[in-house]
Amino acid sequence: MHLARLPLDAASGAGFARPLPRIRPIFATVFGTLFHMAFQPMPLSRKPAPFDHPEYLFELKLDGFRALAVIHDGRTQLISRNGHPFNSFDTLRKAMTASGDGKTVLDGEIVCLDKRGRPQFNDLLFHRGEPCFFAFDLLMSGGRDLRTERLTDRKHELRLLLSKVAASRMRYVEHIEQYGTALFERVCKMDLEGIVAKHSFGNYVTERERTTWFKIKNRGYSQSVGREKLFERERHREPVPGWHTCDLACAEAAS
């Protein structure tokens, strides 16, 4: 996957010893920074084991790339959790729409599914399949900020929103209530990545110490083998700390 890079290229300027930076990429970077300050994805903490709780709902942890989808005036942007645009998913971006006026912001995961309906991370990474956006939360709808609403209310609004979009590559992430242990056992048998536990009445927050979302990972997940080592090597070669270029990861995975 080729993510957008910082505007390190430059246009030549007559009479200058150094080339002058292009204006457009600078504005794009400033916009991305301002957007990231306004909308940031809700952090995930970890739990070592699954649990049951009447005030929690449980979703599948989809193996893909976390993204915020910003839809406004018929145009869509896919923003990484580091605040940068996912330019390599241009076809997916153009296929995403939402009804109503004003800005709509969704939180979700970019995922590639195989013929059995299971996420395949390498297909996503190497662009071997058709990615979809799996939405699990709604931050803003038609210009109305929903982040202070309860999660169950936001998910209800999200389901209604997606039901009005015909033939889209946006999918709604289903959930079950209370019984996380049984879901996790099923996930492990199916060799999926894990589950996410979320407090049903929680607001959408960006401070890690206030988060009510917890990931419980399947330690035997076959697709995770070697991945952490691969991305750890790639992080040391990034132009900016915390920035996944992913073309380097592709090159190493292929070697």
N, C-alpha and C positions, 0 to 999 in steps of 0.2 A: 504494500500500500504506500502510495506516495503522498505524504502530507505536505501542506503548504509550508514553505520555508520563510524565515525572516528575510526582509528585502536587503540581502547582502550584495546584490548586483547593482550596477550604477551606470548612468549614462555619461558620456564624455562631455566635459565643459571646456570651451575654448578659453585659454588664458589661465587655466588653473593647473597646478602641478598634480592635484588629485582629481579624480572624476567626481562629479556631483551626483548625489543620490537621486533616484527617480522619485518624483513627488507622489505618484499614485500608490506605490507600495508603502510609503511612509504613512499616508492617510489610512490605508487598509490596516496597518499595524496598530495605529492609534484607535481605530474603530474597534478592532478585536479586543484591545486592552480595556476600553470603556465598556464593551459588552460583557467581558468576563467579570468586571467589577459589579455589574448590575445583575447578571444571572450566572450563578455557579452551581454545578451539580451537587446534590446532597451527598455527603461522605458516607462511606460504608465502613463500619467497624467490624470486628471479627468475633465470632463465637466458636469455641472449640467443638461444640456438639449441638445437635438439634434439640429442640424443646417444644413443648405444647403450652399454649397460653390463650385464654379466651379473648384477650385484647390485641392479639397479633394476627396478621395475615401472612401467608407464605407464598412466594413465587419461585419459579425456576430461575436459577442463575444462568443466564444465556451467555455462551462463550463467543464474544465478539468485541466490538469497540464501543465504549460508552460515548454517547453524544447527546447534545441538546439540539433539537430541531426548531428553528425560528422561522415562522411563516408569516409573511407580511406583504400585502399588495401583490399577491400572486407569485411571490418569489420565496424560495426556501434556502436557508443556510443550515449546514450541519457543522456544529462547533464541538471540538474535542473538549475533554475535561480540563485541558490546559489553556483553553480559550482560543484555539487556533482553528481555522476552517479545514474541513475534510474535503479538499479539492479533488481527491482521487475518486470520490463517489459522486461524480457529477450526474451520471445517469439516474441514480437513485434520488438525488436532490431534486432533479427536474420532475420526477414522477410523484413527488410529495406535494399534496395540496390540502387545504382546510377551508371549510365554509365559513361565512361570516366576515365582518369587517374588523379592522384593527389587528394588532399583533397577537399571534398564538405561539406559545413556547411549550414544547413537549420534551420530556426526559425519556431516554430509551437506549436501546442497544442496536448497533448495526450488525446484522448476523447473516450468514449464509447457511441454508439448510440443505441436507442431502435428500435423497428420494424417500427416506423414511421419516423425514421431518425433524432430524436431529442436527444441531449446530455443528458445522465443520470449520474450525478456525483457519486451517491451512487454505481451504478454498476461498475464504475471505481475504486472507493475506496475499494470495497469489492471483486473485481475481479469476478464479476458475468457476464461479457460480454467480447467480443473480442475488445480490444482497437485498435484504429488506430491513425496514426500521421497525423494531418491536418497541412500542410505546408502553411504559408502565406508570407514567405520571404526567400531570398537566399543570404547568406553572402559571400559564396565562392563556386566557381564551377570549378572543375578540377584544383585546385590550384590557380585560379585567384580570387583575392579579389574584391568583387563587392560592398563593403560598401560605397564607394564614388559615386556610380552610383545613378541615380534617382530611386525612388520606382517603378514607372511604368516599367522601364527597367528591374529592378531586378525581378519583378513579371512575366514579359514576359519570361525571362530566366528560371524562376522556372517552368512555365507552359510547356515550351519545354522539360526541364529536366524530369519532371514527365510523360510526354507523351511517353518517351522512356523506361519507366519502366513497364514491363508487370506484371499483377496480383499482385500488391503490396498493402500493407496496408498503403501506403502513399497517401494522398489525397490533392488536390489543393483547397485552400480557395478562393472562388469566391468573387467578390466585385461589387458594383455599384458606379458610379461617380456622384458627385454633390448633390444628393437628399438623405440626411441623415434622414430628418424628416419623410418622408414617410416610409423608411425602419424601423425606430425605432417604429413607430406606429404599423406596421405589427408584429414586434418582440414582442411587449407587448401583442398583441392579441393572439399570439401563445405561450405565457408564456415561452419566451426564456430569457437568461441572460442579453442581451443588444447588443450594437454595438460598433465598434471601428472606429474612424475617423483618417485618415492618410493623410498627405500632399503628393500629387501625385509626387512632384518633390524632396521630402526630401531625404537626405542621411541617412544611418544607423548609429546612434550615440548612445553612452552609457551614456552621461551626462544628468541628469534629466532636467536641466535648458535649454537644447537645443532640447529636444524631440519635435517631431511634430506628435506624436501619442496620441490620447485622447480616453478614454473609457467613454461611457455614459451608465450607468447601469439602468436596469428595476427595479425600487424600489418595484414593486409588484411580482417579480420573486419568485415562490413558493418554489423552491429548496434551496433558500438561507436562509430560516427560520431556526434559531438555529445554523447555520454553523459558524458564526463569534464567537459566544460564545464558541462553541466546540473547535475551533482552538486557541482561546485566552487562554483557560485553558491548552491546550496542550503545548503552547509555554513556559509556566512557568516550564514545566517538561522536556524540551529538553536538551540533553547533551551539545549543543552549541547554543547560541542565534541565532534565524533566521533559525534554522534547523528543518524541519518538519519530525519527525519520522513516523507519520501516523499510526503506529500500535497502539499507544496510542489513537489516534482519533477513530480508528476502534473499540477498546474496549469500549470507552465511548458511541459511537453511537449505539452499540449493547445493552447497558445496559438500 
